[in-house]
């Protein structure tokens, strides 16, 4: 068992600070767009008058987008709720007014699956202008300096889907709120020069991090749970912030697509928090469970490694609380040299931390084909979390639930000589259906050399054939770990010649 300790010195100070907060044992998106050349001259001609209009807030007499708070709240048709320094509604009728000004109603031409599509609408910056300041007589006056300084904008659809970006990462004119698609009316939609995850259809709300009181209120309802070999604790962010192990430092992480994010993070030192209750060894497992169910496990040696910085449970970024996504808590490493970690190791939306003694077993899954990759445990676990599939597998009368991800997803790494999943712009397909349909052999090899070959045409898009990492909700037992190949007993299609492979070590594609 992990030993729960009351250690002298530093831990004693922690224990005092934690006394009232903790009771052990208690429940705890690539596109191309620009204005057409024909409209460029018109836009230039109106630039001066539009600039005057923006500076004075003076649209045409009778316009529903006129000067004061009351006038721009009184629109008609559908509406999009806006939240920032203040709250407002962006009405459909405002778009009719916007069409009178070339820079207030623009076209974005984007490419979707090789087909160019034209969208027309109002630049997102104009909607943001309604809530990025307190001015009442200049409702459409956009604060470009504030945008450049950076704040979060969350785009929310009627069905609840949401996407968040930081304004520092996009030009003010990158996105539009479109109401026309190839000349036909559509429900309001975000589209433009960004990754497609920001192209939110049926837009209902736009929220910004410019209202800190709302963010603080939301963060106040959050709690972080800890489970150390069954001993449990729970903390609010306010309680964490009062601990003597709170610190701030500069850190960075880089996504698998190569985008780097950097800032000054504030939070509690992970190792100190865990050590106040248990000794941490190199072969312990420290698992972070996110609010959306995503999981990532660190070996104890990663938590113990402080040569380039220290791991934080961060909940502040550049002085402000992190929003729910990518907060309220995320793991990040900070230090004088601004350590940079892989994106999947910087777990966002952390809700729970589970520590188990001598439970971490590292492994690699070798992939070969037109390219070759060695996927480490953290990458495989990330794939399970993002593409989770649970099947009921039956063998020799034994029935068990296995959880992993569809085998065909792995082939995306090796079915093309140039592109692999998450290694390029999201608009590029991560899997070649054409190659799979043409046919190639897939070799699945166990650690002991046992080998099975199947046809790509029977594997492609087959979600019932999975590479599993968990059995009945627990890690795989000895003799099956680290990975197994299984399929659902009710699968509509089981590849000819396929067999249950335990201790799966490599997957290769032969063309």
N, C-alpha and C positions, 0 to 999 in steps of 0.2 A: 504494500500500500504506500501511497504518497504520505509523507509525514507532514502533518499540519503543525507548524512550529510557531512559537513566540520567541523570535530571535532577539538577542541583545543589540544595543546600539541603534542603528538606523531603523530596524524593525520595531523597536520599542517606541520610537517617535511616530512611526506609522500606525502602530496599534492605538496610540492615544488619539491620533487624528481620525482613525477609522471606527473608533468605538461606537459612535452613534450612527454610523452608516452601514455597519455590517453585522450580521448575526450568522455565524457559521451553523450549517445544519438547517437553516430556515429556507423556505421556498424563495426561492429567489424571485453615319450617314454619308461620289465624285461627279460633278456636273459642270456644264458650260453654259454661260448666259451673258447677255449684254443687251442694251437697247438697240433695236434695229437702226441702221444708218439713216433711214428716212426720218426717224424721229429724233435723231441726235441733233440735227440742225434746229428743230423746233424746241428741243429741250434747252439748247444753248441760248436761243432767242428769248426764252422765258426765264432764264436763270436769274436775271437781275430782278424782274418783278416778283419771282417766287421768293428770292432772298428777302426782299422788302416785306412780302406777305408774312414770311416766317418770323421776321424780327418784330413785326407789329401785331401778329396774331390776327390780321385783318383779312378774312376771306370776304367773298362777295356778300353784299347785303342780303339778308334772308337766309344765308347759308346755315345748315344745321351744324357746320363745323366752325362756327364763329368764335367770339373771343372769350366768353366767360365760362365758368364752371357750369352754370345752369344751361347755357345754350348748347354746349357740346354734350350735355347729358340728355338732351331732348331730341333723339333721333327716332327712326322707324325701321322696321324690318328685323332681320335677325341681328343678334349682337354678340360681341365677344367681351367678356369681363376682363378688366385690367387692374392689376394690383402692383403698387410701388410705393412711392412716398405718399401717395393718396390712391383712391380707388375711382374708377371710371368705367364707362361702357362705350365700346366702339360699335356704332350701328351701321347697318347696311346702307342707309341713306347717305352716310359720310362718303361712301365710294362714288356716288353720283357727283358730289362736290369735288372730289379729288380728280375726277376726269377732266376738269376744267384747267388743270395745271399739269404740265408735262412731267414735272419732277414729283408730283404727288400721286401719279397713277402711271405705272411703268410696266414694261414687258420683260419677262424672263423666259428665255428659250433653253430648255434643258433636254438632255437625252436620256431616255428610258428604254432599256433593252434595244438600243440601236435606232430608236425612233425619236425624232425631235418633236417636242411638245411645247406649245406656246402657252404661257400663263400671263395674265394681266391682273394687276392689283395695286394695293397701296403698300409702299415700303414699310417694313416693320418698324423702322425708326420713328415714323410719325405716330404710330400707336404708342410706342414707348415714351415719346415726347409728352403724351397726355398725363403720364404718371411719374416722370423722372424729376419733377421739381414741384415747388409749392406755388409757382406763379399762377394767377387766375386770369390775367388779361392777355396772356400769351400761351394759350393752351397747347399750341402746336410747336412751341419753341424747343427744339431738340438740344440736349446738353451733350455735345460731342466729346468734351473733355471728360465728363463722367463716364461715358461709354469707353473711352480709351483707358481710363484708370481701371476698369473692370468690375463687373458685377454679374451675378447669375440671372439668367432669364429661363424660366420654365414654361414650355408650351404644352398645353393640356387639351386633349380631345374630349368629345362628349362621352366616349366609352371608357374614359379614365386613363388611356395611354398618355404618357408624358415623356418629354425629352428636355434635357437641360444643357445649356451652353454658357460659357463665360464670354462676355462682350469683348474681352481682350483678344479672343481667338477668331473673331469675325469682323469684317468691315461693316460699318453702319448700314451700307446699302446692299449687303449680301443677300438678305432675305426679304421676301414680300409676303403680304397676306393676299392671296389670290382669290378673286371671285369669278374669274373666267378661265376656262381650260379649252384651248383651241376655239375660242370664240363662244363657247357655251357656258351658261351660268353654272356655278358649282357652290357648294357650301364652303365657307371660308377655309382656306388651306395655306399652310406655310410651305414655301418652296423657294429654291434659289441656289446660291453658290455655297453649298455646305454638304456634309455627309447626309445621306438620305434618311438617317434616323431622326433628323430634325424636320423632315417633311411631314408635318402633322396634318392629317385630313380632319375635316369636321371639327375645326378649332372651336373650343368653348371658352378657354381662359388663358391669359398670359400673366404669369406672376414673376416678380423680380425680387432680388434680395435687398432692394432699397428700403424695405420696411423692416428694420431690425427688430422692432418690438414684436412683430408677428413671428419672426424666426425664433426669437428667444422664447416666446410662448410655446411654440411647437416643440422646441428642444427640451423645454421644461418637463414635458410629459414623457420623455424618453428615459429608459433605464437600461443599463448594461448589466448583463448577468454573467456570473462566473461559476463554473462547476469544476472543482478540483477533486477528481476521483470520488465524486458523490457529495463532497462538501460544497455547499452553495452559498452565494452571496449576490447582492444586487446594489447598484449604485445609480444615482441620478447624475447628470452632468455637473450640476452645482456641487455635489459632494465630491466628485472627482477633482474639480477645479480647486477645491480647498485643501487637497492633500499636499503634503510637503514634497511629493514627487512630481508635482506639476512643473513643466519646463517648456521652453520654446526654442525652436531651432529651424534652420533652413534645410529642406529636403526636396527630393524630386522622385518622380517615377516616369517611366516611358512605356507607352502602350505597345502591344505586339505589332501595330502598324507603324511604329516609329515616332509617334507624337510624344513630346516631353512636356511634363507639367511640373512647375517648380513654385515654391512659396515658403513663407515662414509659418510653420505649423506649431500649434500649442496643444499640449495634452500631457498625459501621465506616462512615465517611463514603464513600459510593459514588464521588463524583467523585475524591477523593484516591486511592482504590484503583485506579481506572481510569487516572488520570493518571500513576501510578507506572510504567506500561508503555506508555502511548500518549497522544498529544495527542487531545483530544475536540473535535470541531467541531459546529456547530449542526445540520448536515445528516447527521451520522452516525446510525446506528441502534443502539440498545442494547436487546437483546431478552432478556427474562427467561423462562426455561423452568422450569415448576413440576414437582414430583415426580409429579403426576398427568397431565402432558402439556399443561397449560394454558400458553398463551404470551401475552405482552404486550410490545409494543415502545414504547420512548420515543424521541423524536427527541433528538439531542444537546442541543438548546436547552433541553429540559426538565431534563436532568441539570445543565446549566450554570446554570439559574435559581436564584439563592440569595437573592432579594429578601425572601422571608418565612421562610426557613429553609434547611436542607440535607437532602438525601436520605440516608437511612441504609439499609444492609443490616442490619436489626435482628434480633437473636436473643434479646434479653431484653426482658421486659415487667414493669415494676414490680419489678425485681430478680431475677426468675426466668427461667430459660430458657423460650422458647416451646415448647409441645409440637409434635409433628409437624404437626398441623392446629390452628392456623393458622401454624405455624412450619415447619421449624426457623428458616428465614430468611424475612422478608417485607420488602418495600420500604415505607418510610414517611418522611414529611417531618417534621422536628422543628425547633423554634425557640422563642424567648421568647414569641411570640404564639400558640403552639399551632396551627400551620398545619393546615388540614383539607383532605384530598384526596379525590377521588372514589374510591369503593370499588374500581372495576376498575383504578385506577392503583396501589393498594396490593396488590401481587402477593404472595400467600402461598405457602408451601411452595417457595420458590425453590431450585432445584437447580443451574441453570446460567445464566451470563450470556454472551451472544454480542455482540460489538461488530464492526460493519462500517462501513467508511469511506464517507461520502457515499451512504448506502444508504436513507435515510429519505425517503419521499414521502408527505406528508399528503394527505388527501382527505376529502370529505363525501359521504354518500349521502342524497339528499333523499327524504323520504316524505310523501305527502299522501293525504287521504281525509277521514274524519270528524274526525281530528286531523292535525297536521303535525309532523314531527320532522326534524332534520338530524342524522344519526348520524355522529360523527367516526370517524376510523380506529381509535382505541382501542376504541370500542364495537363496531365491526364485527369487529375482531380477537378481542375477548372472546366474541362470538357464535360465531365459528368454533371457538374453543377449547372452548366449552361444548356446542355442538351439531354437532360435526365430522361431516361426511359427505364421503366420497371417491367419485367416480364415474369411470368410464371413458368418455370422450367421443370420438366419431369424426366427423371432417369431412373430406371430400375425400381419403379414404385416410389421413389423419393420425390417429393414436391417441395420446391423452395422458390422464394421471391428473390430475383437478382436485379440489381440496379446498376446501370452504366449508361452507355450511349451507343447509338447505331454504328455498326461496323463501317458502313459506307462512308461515314464522315471522315474516317482516317484516310481513305483513298484520295481525298482532296489534297493531301500533302504530297502525293507522289504521282498523280495522273497527268501532270503538266510539268514541262521543263522550266517554266518561268514563274508561275504563280502558285502560292500555297495559302491556306486559310489564315486570315488575320495578318498577313504579311504585306498587304497592299490596300489600296483604296477599297472601301466596302462596296463600291459599285461593280467591282470585278467579281464574277461568280467564283466561289471558293471550291467548286466541284465541277468536273467535266462530265456532264451527262452524255455528250457525244462519244467520249472515249469509252465510257462504261457500256453504252449501247453497241459500240463496235465490237466489244469483247476483249477481255484480257484475263489472265489467270491471277488469282489471289492466293498466295501461299501464307498459311498461318502456322507458325512454328512454336512449339512449347520449349521450355528451358531444357528438357531432357532430350530434345531432338525430334519428338513426335511431330508429324507434319500432315496437314490437310490442305488440299487445293480446291478452290471453288471458282465458279465462273462469275465475272463481274455483272453479267446480264441478269443473274439471279440474286445479286446482292444490292444492286443500285436502288436507292430510295426505299430499301426494305428496313423499316424501323423495328421489325420483330426480331432481327438478328443483331445481338448486341455484344459489345465488349464490356464486361461487368467488373466492378470494383468492390461491390458490397453484396452480401447475402443475408437475407432476412433482416435488413437494417443495420447489420454489423459488418466490420471489415471481413474479408474472405479468410477462411480458416487455413491453417497450414495444409499443404497439399493441393490447394487451389490458388492461393495468392501468388503473385500480386493481382493477376487479371485472369479472367476466364471468358471463353466464347460460349454463349448460350443463346437460346431462342425461345420464343413464347410457344407454349404447347398448343395454342390456338392459332398459330401463325398461318396466314393465307398462303405463304410461299416459303418453303424451306429448301435451300439450295441442295442439289444432288451431291451426294458424297460428303456432306458436312458432318462433322462430329464434334462433340463437346471437347474443348481443349482447355485443360487446366494449366496453370503457370505459363500463360501466353507470354512469349518473349519477343516475337517479331512478326511483322506483317509486310509482305512484299508483293509488288505488282510486276508481272511479266507480260510485256507487250509483244 
